[in-house]
């Protein structure tokens, strides 16, 4: 990478840039153990490219008369200017507000949003003082999203990390395909919640609809109310002392701790019968070879 | 096990899975289970007939469902949490010390690969403390200029 200036890189094609930066020369073998941690690494808390924002520096954006693209672009401009707390006024159900924010920020949305609110985020704390449409927090990597009212379906679809909280109730397929992170629902959740979840934690303080945790591969689901039915390969498990401690901490943190504590929560995990999807593989190989 | 509040009178069917010993987590899992914190440092994890047949371990080499014990937070992690404006480990709750090819390593999702833990770092005797070390190492690596994402970003960044 050394010896190539940013100006030179700008004049190159993407392929030339990649080669000039030393990429595409290494043969990947599947398991990439070629990198080792540096124990002497400098203690840095933000990505090298992250804007240096100050949480105490606050400003507002009036969404009226602006497109979603304009609002999201303005958020980035303000972050580059060092604003660490941004309030969106008059969101009026706009879709895709606050997506793709990849560093720390306090984003407050004063109202309801449409679908895909705060999707693909990696770090910010988002507070939505209203309702949200479908797929709020989809693919989020890190950070927190707190929704004060209800949420639509596929709440936290494919979430990778962070905390996604809805104080009200949510639609169906909550946490579908989740690969990490924590989803907390203060009220009820609809059918097929936790469908195909691979890891992470789904906490429902109220009731859960039918086929909860269907085809889940791993992860944990905690339900405080009633479960209409479990999906394929979702089984009940014992709540451990560490689970209780973690649930208490998490629910207290978001003001959702039930008065009767967490002992009544039911824990659901994968039976892992579906894990052996490669059971037939050797037989099939023999047939082919 | 806690009583489940199922009630037929309220139109909710009882859980399809009865509370039986063989329904507990892990008991119906046909692959290996983790018995010892050093299990995958001293063995390749190939134990069952099935694993011997396919020549590889089935399943994770660590417990992905192990929630963190916050009494074991390191000072660096406390500083990181405060800097980000969070109240807990957030996404780092899903980061654990894993074991690949007989070596301690951490999966870096930004790199889509395992990153080795150097021999110079001595491992504690329990997974919780190892996980805290893994989280600390991963943050320092991800935020450093030597992370592959820095070059990738330069080469492929669209905006």
Interface residues (C-beta under 8 A of the other chain):
Chain A: X1 X9 X14 X17 X18 X21 X22 X23 X31 X32 X33 X35 X36 X37 X38 X39 X41 X42 X43 X44 X45 X46 X47 X48 X49 X55 X104 X106 X123 X125 X141 X142 X143 X144 X160 X161 X162 X163 X180 X181 X182 X199 X200 X201 X207 X218 X219 X220 X225 X226 X227 X228 X229 X230 X234 X235 X236 X237 X238 X239 X242 X243 X245 X246 X249 X250 X253 X263 X264 X265 X266 X269 X270 X271 X272 X273 X275 X276 X278 X279 X281 X282
Chain B: X1 X2 X3 X4 X5 X6 X7 X10 X12 X13 X15 X16 X17 X19 X23 X24 X25 X26 X28 X29 X30 X31 X50 X53 X54 X58 X59 X60 X64 X65 X66 X67 X68 X69 X70 X76 X79 X80 X83 X84 X85 X86 X87 X88 X90 X91 X92 X93 X94 X100 X101 X103 X105 X106 X108 X109 X111 X112 X113 X114 X115 X116 X117 X118 X120 X121 X137 X138 X139 X140 X141 X142 X143 X144 X145 X146 X148 X149 X150 X151 X152 X153 X154 X155 X156
